[in-house]
Amino acid sequence: MQDRLELKGVTVHYGTAEAVRGVNIQVTVGSVVSIIGANGAGKSTIMKAISGLAPISGGEIWFGGERIDGKAAHEIVGLGIVQVPEGRSLFPYLSVLVNLKLGAFLRKDNRGVNADLDMVFERFPVLARRRNQHAGTLSGGEQQLLAIGRALMAKPKLLLLDEPSLGLSPLLVEEIARVITDIHKSAIGVLLVEQNAGLVTRVTDKGYVLEVGRVVLEGNLKELMDNQLVQEAFLGA
């Protein structure tokens, strides 16, 4: 049976403010699913809830047949769910190499870690060239590749990508699309939060549309993009 992420009626509060209400989402490992919606719709809150960074006030989160809400963030990483947060959250004064190795901090298989490090350097040659350079001196696009590479070092089953194209040029957005497609081919699932319509339509199988903390539409991504509500209210078309 394939691992599957399931959010069942998930509600999240920040104090007395309700950020997400009754959200149901399913992501099968090996698929690419997007959450789309306007700023403030609750997309990043959902990602934080999945990762154990925002406690839920209602509902349940399951992964691989195990309930994971209430678990610590490092335990969720150990189960195979790894997030690349908005803003990347790199260690700017540490080298590219050290940042990558920190992604594998839970792993004990040194041989496998070294093999995956070689894989990351092969997949992202610019990181290999800059392995001894401080992460904070990389360009925005290079930092995004480093953040994704660090997540891959944790050997994820499901990768959570929060606004990976934010602040990047169209050329670099194309590179991020290629990377997501490549990850998908590696049988790693991807849950993508993204406002770039071109990137979303290029890489995604299924989409959920969020409005003020609630899922208002879901289904095949291409069909969703034809919906006028999506075009006007969520993608700014």
Beta strands, then each sheet from edge to edge (+ up, - down):
strand 1: 4-14
strand 2: 17-28
strand 3: 32-37
strand 4: 58-63
strand 5: 66-67
strand 6: 81-84
strand 7: 158-162
strand 8: 189-193
strand 9: 206-211
strand 10: 214-220
sheet 1: 2+ 1- 4+ 5-
sheet 2: 6+ 7+ 8+ 3+ 9+ 10-
end
